């Protein structure tokens, strides 16, 4: 039966999330576990509807075409989250001019501002990078995305991260780290999704039919690997309880501040710079109908960014 292992795994996850919703020690944790329960039950229902009970050994689906469905969904998500992020930005700006627009407690400036920044950077920008990286790596490698449905897990897992982070902001949850506000269990989930993203991208590069790796993929890979390192180190924390949202950083004092802004500065350098440079190295020459002006300069550009930016 197709998807049998996924059905069992997701169903078990839904049961554990339901227990978390019932036994959670604070409102934020209970709400998030409730959201997770609904999402996982819905995923189980979808998997059951698409399950095929035909015996194994049937005709295999062709692998000759690119896996573009996930790219299309990513493009739609980019536009949708962009609209949300920009609208929240308008509300936040209006709150500065008209303080009476601060609706306590969920829609005050202190909660809406991180919602705006995260929606624009991670929801809008992140989905743009996901979609374009999946599109570009297939064309430049002349290979279908590695891992089959793993790309779908990356896409939907990232949307779940966005929803959990956004609801956490509005409910007053925060780890107290700018651009890294989600609590410890949301950070753990993003780590799982990001490792899957790295596997899809690396696997596609490894099965490429082109002899060399196009420069855009170098920038995308630098973005994926560096953000993984930054995210893990900056969010090292010890939860007060595994049934609660509160946690404390493993760093303290000056070291904590240095780690936070090592992350913050390089999130700009690799999330908002390296990833989008990879996007431009593919789409600008494509639209111009001309190759990259100097491939040597592009390689110098790449290594200069890698060696200099992260220490700045």
C-alpha positions in Angstrom: 0.0 0.0 0.0 1.4 3.4 -1.0 2.0 5.9 1.8 1.4 3.3 4.5 4.5 4.3 6.5 3.6 8.0 6.2 0.1 7.3 7.4 1.3 5.5 10.5 3.9 8.1 11.2 1.6 11.1 10.8 -1.2 9.4 12.7 1.2 8.7 15.6 2.3 12.3 15.5 -1.3 13.5 15.6 -1.9 11.4 18.8 1.2 12.8 20.5 0.2 16.3 19.6 -3.3 15.7 21.0 -1.6 14.6 24.3 0.5 17.7 24.2 -2.7 19.9 23.8 -4.3 18.2 26.7 -1.3 18.2 29.1 0.4 21.4 28.1 1.5 23.6 31.0 0.8 27.0 29.3 -1.7 28.4 26.8 0.8 28.9 24.0 2.0 25.3 24.1 -1.6 24.0 24.2 -2.7 26.1 21.3 0.3 25.1 19.2 -0.3 21.4 19.9 -3.9 21.9 19.0 -2.9 23.4 15.7 -0.5 20.6 15.1 -3.2 18.0 15.9 -5.5 19.5 13.3 -2.8 19.7 10.7 -1.6 16.2 11.2 -5.2 14.7 11.3 -5.8 16.6 8.0 -2.6 15.2 6.6 -3.6 11.7 7.6 -7.0 12.1 5.9 -5.3 13.4 2.7 -2.8 10.5 2.7 -5.7 8.0 3.2 -7.6 9.5 0.3 -4.5 9.2 -2.0 -3.4 5.8 -0.8 -3.3 3.1 -3.5 -3.9 -0.4 -2.6 -2.7 -1.9 -5.9 0.1 -4.5 -5.6 3.6 -3.4 -5.9 5.4 -3.8 -9.2 3.0 -1.8 -11.4 4.2 0.6 -14.1 6.5 3.2 -12.6 5.8 6.8 -13.2 8.1 8.5 -15.6 11.0 10.5 -14.1 11.7 12.4 -17.3 9.7 15.5 -16.3 10.7 18.1 -13.8 8.9 18.2 -10.4 7.2 21.6 -10.8 4.0 21.1 -8.8 5.8 22.0 -5.6 7.3 25.1 -7.4 3.8 26.3 -8.4 2.6 25.9 -4.8 5.7 27.8 -3.6 5.0 30.6 -6.0 1.4 30.9 -4.8 2.5 30.8 -1.2 5.1 33.5 -1.9 2.5 35.9 -3.2 0.0 35.0 -0.4 2.4 35.5 2.4 3.8 38.6 0.8 0.3 40.2 0.8 -0.1 39.2 4.5 3.3 40.6 5.5 2.8 43.9 3.7 -0.7 44.4 5.1 0.6 43.8 8.6 3.3 46.3 7.9 0.7 48.9 7.0 -1.2 48.2 10.2 2.1 48.5 12.3 2.9 51.8 10.6 -0.6 53.1 11.3 -0.3 52.1 14.9 2.7 54.5 15.2 0.6 57.3 13.9 -2.7 56.4 15.7 -1.8 54.5 19.0 -5.5 53.8 19.5 -5.2 51.1 16.8 -3.2 49.0 19.3 -5.8 46.4 20.2 -4.8 44.6 23.4 -3.4 42.1 23.9 -3.1 40.2 20.6 -2.8 43.1 18.1 -0.6 45.6 19.9 2.6 46.9 18.3 4.9 44.7 20.4 3.3 41.6 18.9 2.5 42.9 15.4 6.0 44.2 14.6 7.8 40.7 14.8 4.8 39.3 12.9 5.5 41.8 10.1 9.2 41.3 10.0 9.0 37.5 10.1 6.2 37.4 7.5 8.1 39.5 5.0 11.6 37.9 5.6 10.8 34.2 6.3 7.3 33.7 4.9 7.5 35.9 1.7 11.3 35.6 1.2 11.6 32.1 2.4 8.9 30.7 0.1 10.5 32.6 -2.8 13.8 31.0 -2.1 12.2 27.5 -1.7 10.3 27.8 -5.0 13.1 29.3 -7.1 15.8 26.9 -5.7 13.7 23.9 -6.6 13.1 25.4 -10.1 16.6 26.4 -10.8 18.4 23.3 -9.5 16.3 21.1 -11.8 17.0 23.2 -14.9 20.7 23.7 -14.3 21.2 20.0 -13.4 18.8 18.6 -16.0 17.5 16.3 -13.2 14.3 15.8 -11.3 14.2 16.8 -7.6 15.7 14.1 -5.4 13.6 12.3 -2.8 10.2 12.1 -4.5 7.6 13.5 -2.1 10.3 14.8 0.3 10.0 18.2 -1.5 6.3 18.3 -0.5 7.4 17.6 3.1 9.7 20.6 2.9 7.1 22.9 1.4 4.2 22.0 3.8 6.6 21.7 6.8 7.8 25.2 6.1 4.2 26.5 5.9 3.5 24.8 9.3 6.5 26.6 10.8 5.2 29.9 9.5 1.8 29.4 11.0 3.2 28.2 14.4 5.6 31.2 14.5 2.9 33.7 13.6 0.4 32.4 16.1 3.1 32.4 18.7 3.8 36.1 18.2 0.1 37.0 18.5 -0.3 34.9 21.7 2.7 36.7 23.3 5.2 33.9 23.0 8.8 34.8 22.3 12.3 33.5 22.9 13.4 37.1 23.2 15.8 36.9 20.2 15.1 39.3 17.3 14.4 37.5 14.0 14.5 34.3 16.0 11.5 34.7 18.3 9.8 31.2 17.9 10.0 29.0 20.9 12.2 25.9 21.2 9.8 23.3 19.7 9.1 25.5 16.7 12.8 25.8 16.2 13.2 22.1 16.4 10.6 21.6 13.7 12.3 24.1 11.4 15.5 22.2 11.9 13.9 19.0 10.7 12.4 20.7 7.7 15.7 22.5 6.8 17.7 19.2 6.9 15.1 17.7 4.5 15.5 20.8 2.3 19.3 20.3 2.2 18.9 16.6 1.4 16.6 17.4 -1.6 19.0 20.1 -2.9 22.2 18.0 -2.4 20.6 14.9 -3.8 19.5 16.7 -6.9 23.0 18.1 -7.4 24.5 14.6 -7.0 22.4 13.1 -9.7 22.8 16.0 -12.1 23.4 15.3 -15.8 25.5 18.4 -16.3 29.3 18.1 -15.8 29.6 21.2 -13.6 27.5 23.0 -10.9 26.1 26.3 -12.2 27.0 29.3 -10.0 23.4 29.9 -8.9 23.4 26.6 -7.2 26.6 27.5 -5.3 24.8 30.5 -3.8 21.7 28.5 -3.0 23.7 25.8 -1.3 25.7 28.4 0.7 22.3 29.9 1.8 20.9 26.5 2.9 24.0 25.3 4.8 24.9 28.6 6.5 21.3 29.3 7.6 21.2 25.8 9.1 24.4 26.4 11.1 23.2 29.9 12.2 19.7 28.6 13.2 21.0 25.7 15.3 23.8 27.6 17.2 21.7 30.7 17.9 18.7 28.7 19.2 20.5 26.3 21.5 18.3 26.3 24.5 17.1 24.2 27.4 13.3 24.0 27.8 11.9 24.4 31.3 9.5 21.6 30.5 8.9 19.4 27.5 5.2 20.2 27.9 5.7 23.9 28.0 6.8 26.7 25.6 9.3 28.4 27.9 13.1 27.8 27.5 16.4 29.4 28.4 19.3 30.0 26.1 22.5 28.0 26.7 24.5 31.3 26.4 24.4 34.2 28.8 25.5 37.8 29.0 27.9 39.1 26.3 28.2 35.6 24.7 24.4 35.5 24.3 24.3 38.9 22.7 27.2 38.1 20.4 25.6 34.8 19.3 22.3 36.5 18.6 23.7 39.2 16.4 26.2 36.9 14.7 23.0 35.1 13.7 21.0 38.3 12.9 23.8 39.9 10.7 24.5 36.7 8.8 20.8 36.0 8.4 20.8 39.1 6.3 24.0 38.0 4.6 22.9 34.5 3.7 19.1 34.5 3.8 18.5 37.9 2.2 21.7 38.1 0.2 23.2 34.8 -0.9 19.9 33.1 -1.7 18.6 36.0 -3.7 22.0 36.3 -5.5 21.5 32.7 -6.6 18.1 33.6 -7.9 19.5 36.6 -9.9 22.4 34.5 -11.3 19.8 32.3 -13.0 16.9 34.6 -13.9 18.7 37.8 -15.0 20.8 36.0 -17.7 17.7 34.0 -18.6 15.6 37.1 -19.2 18.4 38.9 -20.9 19.0 36.0 -23.2 22.8 36.3 -22.5 25.2 34.2 -20.5 26.8 35.5 -17.3 29.2 38.2 -18.3 32.2 36.6 -16.5 32.0 33.2 -14.9 35.4 33.8 -13.2 34.1 37.0 -11.6 31.0 35.1 -10.4 33.2 32.5 -8.7 35.4 35.3 -7.1 32.1 36.9 -6.0 31.0 33.7 -4.4 34.1 32.9 -2.4 34.5 36.6 -1.4 31.1 36.5 0.2 31.7 33.1 1.9 35.1 34.0 3.4 34.4 37.7 4.3 30.7 38.1 5.2 30.2 35.6 7.9 33.1 37.1 10.0 32.0 40.7 9.6 
